[in-house]
Amino acid sequence: MKIELIRHPAINGRRSTPVLFIHGAWHGAWCWEDHFLPYFAAQGYDAYALSLRGHGNSEGREGLRWWSISDYVDDVLQIVGQMSKVPILVGHSMGGLIVQKYLQSHRVPAAVLLAPVPITGIMMTALGIARRHFLIFLKALSTLSLYPVVGTPELAREAFFSENISAAKFETYYKRLQDESFRGFLDMIFCLPKPERVQDPILLVGAMNDRIFSQGQMEATAKAYHSKAQLLTNTAHDLMLEDRWQDAADIILNWLKEQKL
């Protein structure tokens, strides 16, 4: 499987451990390119972002509907196997679940969960969407397509962004959103992570204005990994694209320094 991989080489010196960023549902590697990749490269990290199969410029779009979370974990494993050194993993939303699943059987120097799918899965999220947008949710179920859930500017803004995001930025990001795996959606409900199998240090960064996952879910997930959730105020689900993206990035960078990475 050909997997898109974007790299920003380290500048201003080089740290020994690279960072691999893993996007969430409806996104691709592009979501890291404006801010996180150049910023981490400027701090001396070789920074990489992949597009999971069926996303961005990766192969597999024709099979997108039935790709599983396990398939996405295999994509990460493929890319890690091509790297000269095992990277730090940073996963956003569904990417956070992929990182959790990856860590159940593979070791990394450290991992960051950015507004991740919680250890309890997305059942509460799905029920909340069904209550707010019943007909849209019904359309997603009947067509086995998740795009309707974010398929209008109003829905995409509600899901991912703060009200204060500029119109130009929002329009750019909205146009890049795509469909997501229906099988992956089911996995996020039923194939829950097993924190007891994870040994590596984990940081969780969340958003106080996240309309997808609650503060309580983030705190419970962090606790399961013997960590503490760090939650940004005035920030919504897409922390890497929000106006306070640098605050989120700095939390990660400061923690990595504490880990001597």
C-alpha positions, -999 to +999 in steps of 0.1 A: +000+000+000+014+034-010+011+057+019+016+095+016+043+108+039+052+144+043+085+153+059+099+186+072+136+180+080+150+194+112+165+229+112+185+247+139+202+215+149+188+180+150+173+160+179+179+123+177+143+111+177+119+120+149+082+127+154+054+111+133+020+128+133-012+107+126-044+125+116-080+118+126-112+110+108-121+131+077-086+146+076-052+137+060-015+146+065-024+181+052-038+190+087-003+191+102+014+209+073+005+246+081+017+246+117+030+215+135+054+202+109+074+234+103+072+243+140+086+210+152+112+211+125+123+245+138+127+230+172+152+204+158+129+174+151+126+156+119+088+159+115+067+135+095+030+132+088+013+103+070-021+100+053-038+068+063-049+045+034-078+061+016-069+096+028-050+125+012-027+112-015-024+077-002-037+046-021-069+028-010-096+054-016-117+028-034-118+006-003-122+034+022-156+023+035-143-009+050-108-001+062-105-010+099-086+007+127-063-024+125-056-015+089-047+020+099-023+006+126-007-014+098-001+019+079+017+033+109+037+002+113+047+003+076+059+039+079+077+033+112+095+004+095+108+027+068+123+052+093+159+049+106+148+054+142+115+046+160+096+079+163+076+097+189+040+092+179+014+121+180-022+111+171-052+133+168-087+121+175-091+088+156-053+090+151-052+090+189-070+057+190-046+043+163-017+053+186-033+036+216-038+004+195-003+006+181+012+008+216-006-024+228+020-044+209+048-020+199+072+003+219+080+039+211+101+065+230+069+085+239+034+092+225+011+121+225-027+118+223-043+150+210-080+152+216-081+114+212-109+089+209-113+081+246-108+046+262-146+042+263-149+047+225-173+070+206-207+057+216-216+088+235-203+110+207-224+091+181-255+094+203-249+131+207-247+136+170-279+115+165-298+137+190-286+170+174-288+159+138-310+129+135-317+130+098-281+135+089-270+107+112-297+085+096-283+093+062-248+083+073-261+050+086-282+043+055-255+051+030-226+037+051-209+070+045-197+093+073-192+124+051-228+137+058-218+142+094-194+170+084-207+176+049-218+212+054-199+243+066-221+245+096-216+209+106-178+210+100-175+242+121-196+226+149-174+195+150-139+209+146-135+246+151-140+276+174-163+304+163-133+328+160-115+309+133-111+332+102-134+326+073-105+321+049-088+295+071-121+277+077-129+276+040-095+261+032-098+234+058-134+226+051-127+220+014-101+194+023-124+172+045-133+139+031-153+107+037-142+083+064-144+045+069-177+032+081-159+001+094-135+025+113-166+042+128-178+008+141-144+000+155-143+033+174-174+021+191-167-015+198-129-021+195-118-003+226-082+003+236-065-017+264-044+007+284-031-020+307-010-033+277+008+001+272+041+007+288+054+039+272+051+074+285+020+092+273+008+128+272-028+138+266-037+173+253-073+182+249-096+212+243-121+227+267-144+237+238-142+203+221-178+193+210-167+157+201-151+145+233-158+158+268-134+170+294-144+141+316-135+116+288-101+132+283-094+131+320-104+095+323-083+085+293-052+103+307-057+086+341-059+052+324-024+058+311-011+072+344-010+107+330-029+139+335-049+157+308-037+191+298-067+210+285-065+243+265-092+269+270-109+287+241-099+259+218-120+233+199-113+198+186-088+205+158-061+218+181-035+216+153-055+241+132-070+263+158-057+298+166-040+284+198-022+257+179+012+269+191+001+266+228-008+230+221+025+224+203+045+240+231+028+218+257+040+188+237+075+202+232+080+210+268+069+175+278+093+159+253+121+179+269+111+165+303+113+130+287+148+140+274+137+135+238 
